[in-house]
Amino acid sequence: MYSIKRLLIGRPLKSTALGEQKLNKTKALAILSSDALSSVAYGPEQILIVLVAVGVTAFWYSVPIAIGVLVLLTALILSYRQIIYAYPHGGGAYVVSKENLGVWPGLISGGSLLVDYVLTVAVSVSAGTDAITSAFPSLHEHTVLIAIAFVLFTTVLNLRGVTESASILAYPVYLFVLALFILIGVGIYDIATGAVPPDLHASIGTPVAGISLFLLLKAFASGSSALTGVEAISNAILNFKSPAPANASRTLLMMGALLAVLFSGIVFLAYYYGISPRTEVTVVSQIAEQTFGRHFMYFFIQGTTALILILAANTGYSAFPLLAVNLANDKFIPRIFTVRGDRLGYSNGIITLGFLSIVLIVAFQGNTEHLIPLYAVGVFIPFTMSQTGMMVKWIRQKPKGWIFKLVVNSIGALISFTVTIMFFITKFEQVWSVIVFLPTIIYVFHRIKKHYEAVGKQLRLTTCEPAMPIEGNVFILPVAGITHVVETSINYAQSLSAQQIIAVYIPFEREDETAFEEKWNKFHPDVRLVTLHSPYRTIIQPLMKFIDTVERKANESNYQVTVIIPQFIPKKGWHNILHNQTSLMIRARLLYRKNVIVTTVPYHLKK
């Protein structure tokens, strides 16, 4: 297993190599922006899916809706840029909400983001698989298996370390950006030169029967799913090289600019080409096919789109472990999430994220359309909370230029809140689970915090009960026969200057009891033997009753009861299945006994 681990994730790194695992702006843009940039592949499509309900004539509304999405994007980019400088140690929406709105709003943001990063992986991989099956329809029936394989690949890649994964992922991300720039550029050129017939779409302003403000807001909320992943950089500031806040801020601005251009271009081409959403062929695939035909450039665009959609999951792998560290440091989730692995990454967070993502993919059968609403709600709740938190911060502190900052955050909070409400109203059957799992997660956070506080209080020397003085020891030694392992255990107990050693033998037959007592008197007459006949052929019950009896008497005299468990260790691991594991069962039962110490004396076999 060790050899397999080394092959998959590489040799361990020293703690002093942590600085080498920091990202420059070029790699950070690839690894932390892939989620936001990849959403260009399905964000515009979500707008059209809503508008198609009233007919293709309504597709011209996608242009003003896209402008609204860009306004929200601008507000979010400016806001998260402020968050980066105000909270340079990372944490994003969780830290902002906790410090400005209180612990409970902070936990709502933190819980939403944790779930959202799981959905990031599930949605990205599912969408990438859709792109592959669009180009190769024969693979459509294997969607779930393909998606799971990609999750496992990305998990292993991230376990190898941030720098190594970023070095590999940078190429497909920048190839995707290049591919879409070429697609948008050629598409606009074709339109400008008249190669695309103007009658494929309805003119902007054409009256549409059945259109309503509610439907437009629904389309706007769906299109806003293209903004998921914008917050990732503010959560992962610690991954940047020094000066981290400045590098993170520049990366955020570059991501916002690229996202705006790519999103606008795809929306415009989809409108001008008159593209309608189809179940098994994505909008980007249709645009590429109409622009280039099913030739090299089409497959290049589909290939890079599939790659970035799959590797966009890496944003979740970068941000989830760091958010988990913040929550674990505040004692809201298990402390194991603060431990760095062999390659200096937070491997427990990475493995947990991969496992939960696979569960989601299997549960939803890799259906991107069903996952996206849940995904978008999970990120717009923290969007709203963080914007509101920053509003409170500026009102309280009133720093220089705070009026402009307050206006930016107010616009962002209002739009984000509107989008969140629209998702709950229009897609309730797909997002209702948020109402169930969010309170559940917060309750779990609360219980974990209470547990850590209780443990700390009980272990603290200034508050815990004084330890009772120990006058002596009583050793109880369960034995199944007269063997080397029993002899070794007796020698160990005697080396501790034990006042009393009691060997306990539990026979199922009376004849065995008499025979064993005779053998014991010859083997170790100086060690007291107690035999407990067990007519029901159980070892655990009579042993526990005996230990209880000895414990009660020992406590009266301030004696400590120690149970010594002899155990032989086979040379090969698989040999264990050939033997009864009675010692394991005894240890499991005694582990929660308050006043009993359990000691295992191993005897290693040579053959």
N, C-alpha and C positions, 0 to 999 in steps of 0.2 A: 504494500500500500504506500509506503514511503517513496519507493521508486516511481510509482505512478504519479504521486503528488508532485514530485520534483520534475517529472516530464511535463506535466500539465501547466504548472504555475512557475517553475524555475527555482533556482536556489534561493535560500533565505537572504535577506538584506539586513545589514547592521542598522541600528537606530540612527547612527551618525549619517546614514545615506538619505535621511528624510528630505533634506534640502534638494537633493537631486530629483525628487519625485514631484517638485513643483512645476507648474505649467507656464510657458510663455503665452503671449496673446494669440499667436497663430494657432497653437495646439488647443488652447482654451476655447477659442472660437469654434473649433471643430467639435470638441468633446462636449461643450456645454450649450452650444447653439443648435446642435443637430435636431433636438426635439422641436424647437420653435420653427426652424427652417423646413423640417420635414412635413410640418402641418400644412404647408402650402399644397401638398399633394392631395389633401382631403378637405381642407377648410372651404375653398371655393365650391367644391362639390356639395357640401352640406347646405350651402345657400340655395343651390339649384334644386336640391331634393325637396326643399320646402316650397319654393316658387312653382315647381312643376304641378303642384296641386291645383293651380288655377290656370294652367296652360303655358305653352312656350312663349306666348306673347309677353308674359310677366317677367321674362328673363332680363329685360333691360333694367329692372329694379336692382339687379345684382351690382350694378355700377355705383349708385348712391349708397347701397348697403356697404359695399367695400370701402367707400370713403368714410363711413361711420366707424368701421372696424379700424381704419388707419388712425382716426382721431383717438380712439381708445388705446391703440398701440402707442401713440405718441405720449399720452398721459401716463401709461404704465412704464414706459422707458424712462421718462423724466423722474417719475416717482421712485423707481427702483435704483436709479442713479443716486438720488438723495439718500436712500436707505443704505447703499453701499458705503457712503462716506460717514453716515451717522452711526452705522453699526459695522465697523470694519472687521469684526471677528466672525461675521457670518451669522446664519440663523434665519435671515430673511423675515418672512411674514410671522413666523413663530415668535421670534425675539421682539419684533416691533409690536405685535399685539399684546404680548405678555407684559412688556414694560410700560405701555401707554394705555392699554385698555383693561389689564388685569390678567390674572392667571387663567381663568376659565376661557376668555376669548383667545388667549394664547394657545390653550390646549385645543380649541376648535380649529385654529389655523394649523397647528402642528399635526393634529390627527388627520385633517383633510389632506395636507400635503403628503403625509406618509402613504395614505391610500392612493393619492393621485400619482405618486411616483411608481407604485405598483401598476396602476393603470397605464402610466406612460410606457412601461415596458410591454404590457399586453397589447395596447393599441398600436404602438409603433411596429411591433413584430407582426401583428395581424394585418396591418395595412401594407407592410412590405411583402407579406405573403400574397396579399390580394394583387399587388403589382406583378408578381411573378406569375400567378395563375391567369392574369389578364393576357399576358404574352404567351403563356402555354396553358390553354384551357384544360388539357388532359390531366393536369396536376391538381385541379380544383378539389377533387375528392380527398386529397391528402393534405388539406390546408392545416389541420390541427397538428399533425406530425411534423410538418415543415416548420411551423411556428415554434413548437417545443424544441426542435433541434437548434434553431437560431437563438433561443433563450439560453440554452446550455452553452452554446459557443460564446455568447456575449458574457455570461457569468464567469466562465473560465478566463476569458480575455481580461476582465477587470480584476480577477484575483491575481493576475500577473503584475498588477501595479498601474497607477494612473498614467505615468509617463509612457509606458510601453503601449497601453491601450490607445492613448492619444496619438502616438506616432503612427499606429496602424490605421486609426479611424480618420485621420486628417485627409487622407487621399480620397476616399469615397465621398466625403462631405464636400470637398472643394470641387470634385468632379461633378457632383450633383448641381452645385451652384453654376458651374460652367455650362453644363448641359441645359439648364433652364434659361440661362442668359442667351444661349444660342437659339433655343426654341422661341423665346419671346422676341428676340431680335429678328429672326427669319420670319416669324409670324407677322410682326408689325411691318416689315419690309414688303411682304406679300400683300398685305392690306393696302399699304401706301401705293404700290404699283398696280393695284387693281386685279391681282391674281386671285383674290378671294371675292366671290360675288357678294354684293351688299345686301341682297335679298334673303340671306340666311338668317337674319335677325330682325326683330322689330325695332323701329327707331326709338330713341330715348324720348319719353313723354307720351308714347302711344297709350291711349286709354285701355284699361284692362278690367273686364267685368269680374266681379267677385273678389277684387283685391281689398284688403283692409289693413288698418294700422296694426291690429293684432298679428296678422300674418307676416307683415314686414318686420315687426319686432321679433317674431319667432325665427325668421330667416336671419336677422341680425345676430340673435343669440347663437344660432347654429354656426354661422360664419365666424363668430368670435372664438370658436374652438381652434382656429388657426393661431391664437395667441398663447396657447398652452406651452409652457416651457420658458416663458419670458422671465419668470422669477428665479430660475435655476442658478443664474450667475450670482445673485445676492446671497444664495444659500451656501455657495461653494467658494467664497472669497479666500478661504485658507488654502485652497489648491493653487493659488496664483503665486508667481514669483514676486519678490519685493520690487517696488512698492505695490503691495497687493491691491489696495483700494483703487489706486490710479489705473492699474492694468485691468482690473475688473470693470471699472467704469468705461474705459475705452472699448473693451470687448463688448460690453452691453450696447453701446452706441452703434458699433459696427453691425452687431446682430440685428438691431432694430432697423437699420438702413437696408440691409440685405432682405430682411423679411418683408418690408414695405414694398420694395421693388418687385420681388418675386410674386408676392400675393396679388399686387395690382395687375401685373402682367398676365397671370393665369386667369384672373377674373375677366379682364378685358378680352383676351383671346377666346375664352369660353363663350362670352356674350356675342362677339362678332361672328364666330363660327357657327353660332346657334347650337352649341353642344347641349344635349340632354343627358341627364344622369342615367346610367344603365347598371343593372345588378352586377354583372360579371366583368364589366369593362370600366375602368376608372376614367374620370374626366381628363386627366393629364394624358392617359393613353390615347384617348380619342383626338385630343389636340395634336399630339405628336404624329399620329397616323395621318391626320388630315394635312399636316404641314409637310411631312417628309415621305409619307407612304410607309409601308412595312419594309423599310430598308435599314441600313446600318444605323443611321441616326435615331430611328425609332427605337431599335433595340438598345442603343446606347443610353437613350433617355430613360427607357423602362428599367434598364439594368441599374443605373445610378439612382433612380427613384426608389427601386426596391432596396438597394443597399442603404441609402440614408434612412429610409423608413425603419429598416431593421436595426441599424446602428444608432438611430435616434434614441433607442432604449438606453443608450449609454449615458444620456443626460440623467435618467433616473438612477443609474448605478453610481454616478458622480455625486448627486445631491442627496439621495436617500440616506447613505451612511453618515454624512455630515450632519444632517438634520437629526438622525437617530442619536448621534453623539451629544448634541445639545439637549435633547430630551432626556437622555441617560444621565448626563451631568446634573440635571435638575431632578433626577430620581423618579422620572415618570415612566420609564421603560427599563428593562433589565440592564445592568451594568456591563454585560458582555459586549454590548454594542460600542463601548469605549475602547475595546482592546484591538490593537493593530495586529494583523497577521504577519506571516513570514515575509511578505513583500511590502510591508508597511502600509497596506490599505486596511480599511475597517472590514475585514473579511466576513465577520458575522452578519453585518448589515447587507453585504453583497449577496451572500448565500440565501439569506432570508428573503430578499427582494426577488431573486430568481425563482425560488420555490413558490412564493405567493403568486407570481406572474403566471407560472405554468398552471396553477390551480384555476386562475381566472380564465385563461385561454381555453382550458378544457371545459369549464362551466359554461362559457359563452360560445363554444365551438368556433372560436376565432372570428366571430362576426364583428367587424369593425363598427358598423353602423349602430349596433346595440351597445357597444362599449363607449363610443365617443361622448354621448350625452352625460353618462356617469363620470367620465374623465373630465369633461369641461366643468361640470358642477364642482368637482373636487378641487379645481384650481381657482375658480372664480369666487368661492367662499374666502380663501386666503387673500385673493386680490382685494376683495371688499374690506376685509379686516385690516390688512396692512395699510391700505389707503386711509381708512378711518383712523388708525393708530397714528399715522404721520400727521393727520389733521390736528389731533389732540396734542401731539408733541409741539407743533408750531404755535398753537394757541397758548400753550403753557409757557414755552421758552421765549417766543417772539425774537428770534435771531434776526440779523440783518437780511433783508429781502424776504421775510417770512410771508408777506402777503401773496407774492407770486407763487411761492411754494404751496401755500394753503389752497390757492385757486386750482393749481394743477392736481393736488391730491383730492380736492373736492369733486372735480370733474371725473377723475378716475374712479372714486368711490361711488358716485352716483351711477355712472354707466355700468360698473361692475355689479352693483347691487341690482340694477335693472335686468342685466343679463342673467344673473342668478335666479331672480324671480321668474323670468320668462322660461327658463329651463324647467322649473318646478311646475309651472302652469301648463306648458305645452307638451312636456315629455314626462309627465308625472309617473306614467306606468314604467318608464325606464330608469328613473332616478329616485323613486320612492325609497329605495334601500338606504339612501343617504340619511334619511330621517331615523332609520333604525341603527345603522352601524356607527354613526357619529356619536350619539349619546353613549352607545356601548363602549366605544374606544375611550371616550373621556372617563367613563366610570372605571374602566380597567386602569387607565393612567392614575386615577385617584387612589385606587386600591393598592397599586404598586408603591406609590408615594407613601401611603400610610404604613405599608409594610417596612419600607426602608427607615422611616422615622422611628417605628417601634423597635426595630433591630438596633438602631443607633442608640436609642435611649437605654435599652437593656444591656448593651455592651459597654457603655460609657462608665468608667470607674467611679465618677462622681455621683452617678445616679443608681447604679445597679446594686443589688443586695450583696452584703459582704459574704465572701466564701466561707463555708463552714470548715472548721479545723478537721483534719483527717488523722485519726489516732492509729489506723492500721489498714491493712488490705485483706480482703477475702477473695481468693481466686477460684472461680468455677471453671472446670475444664471438661466440656462434653467429649466423650470418647466413644468410638465405635469398635475399637479393637486394640490390641497391643502391637503397636507398630513403631517405626522410626519417627514418624511425624508426631506421635503422642509423646515419645521419649524426649524429642527436641522441645516440645511445648512445656513439659515438666521442668526440664533444665532451665528454660527461659524464665519460668515463674520463680523457681528457686533462686535464680541469679538476682531477682529483685527483692530479696530478703522478705519473701511473703510469709506472713504469720500463719496463714491457713490456706491450704490448697485442697479443694474438693473436686475429685473426679466424678463425673456423672455418666452412668451407663444406663441406656433405656432399652431393655430387651422386650421382645414381643411374646416370648415363651418362657415359662418358669424354669425349664431345663437349662436354657441359655443363661439365665440369671445365676444359677448355682455354679455352672461351669466357668463363667467369666470371673466370678468372685474368687474362685480357687486360683485361676491364672494370675489375677491381679495381686493377690497376696504374695506370690512368688516374684512377680515383676517389680512392684514398688510398694512394699508393705508400709513404708513411712508416709505414703500419701493416702488420705482417707478416700474411700470409694463409697458412693451412694448409688444404689440401683433403683430405678423407677420402672416397675413393670407397666407396660402399655398394652392392655387387652384390645384396644381399638387400632393398634398398629400405627400410631402417630408419634413422632418424636417431638414436634414443636410444642404441643399443648402441655405435656407433663414437664418438659424442661422449663417453659415459661412460668408455670405454677411454682416450681422449685426455686427459680430465681427470685420470684416475688416474695416467697417466704424468707429466703436468706436476706433479701434487701431490707425487709421490714425490721428484722432483728439487728442487721448491721447498722441501720440508721440510728437505732436507739443507743448504740455505743460509738457513734461517729466513725464507723468503719466504711471504707469504700469497697464496693463490689465491682470486680473486674472479671469479665467473661473472656477466657482465652479460647480461641477457636483454632484447632489444628487444621491445616489444609495442605494437601499435596498439590503441586503444580506440574501438570504434564509437560513434557518437552515440546510437543507440538500442539498448537492451539486447537486443532480439530479433535484432539483426544478428549477434550472436555465433554463433548456430547456423549461419550461412552460411560460417563460416571454420574452418579447422583450429585446434585448440587445442594446438599443439605446445609453446608456451611454458609452458602449464600442466603438461603432462606432464614437461617438463624440470625445472621447479621441484619437482614432486612427487618425482622421483627424487633430486634434489640435497638435498632438505630434511634427510635423515638422514645426509648425508656429514659426517663429524666435523670436517674441516679445510678445508671449502670454504664461502665466503660467497657468498650469492646476492643479486643486486641486480636489480630490474626497472626498466627505464626506459620509462615509458608515453608514447605519442604519441597525442594525442586528435584524432580525425577531426572535421571540421566538418560533414560532410554524411552 
